[in-house]
């Protein structure tokens, strides 16, 4: 037989977890003005987009990091959310960054005096 204290300990932690889950679902519902799962999907895809911009990790690795079991499912969801596949999104982000860097360096370059 198990001691009653351990059962009480399990019961308390279970209900604490359940309360936290209920709070989380209610909170995400309020944030997303809808069901919590679409909100979580958008949040995971936003994390993936940020990782695509800031790391050189492969798309497959990023897909796994944000909770997708396969790269193709991440690609489909990403394209649905952002309008282009992850690899193209990363390339466009790099292009925009390098274009901005060129503009900044041109502005900071001392002009030749005549």
ABEGO torsion letter per residue (X at the ends): XBBAAAAAAAAAAAAAAAAAAAAAAAAAAAAAGBBAAAAAAAAAAAAAAAAAAABABBAAAAAAAAGBABAAAAAAAAAAAAGBBAAAAAAAAAAAAAAAAAAAAAAABBBBBX
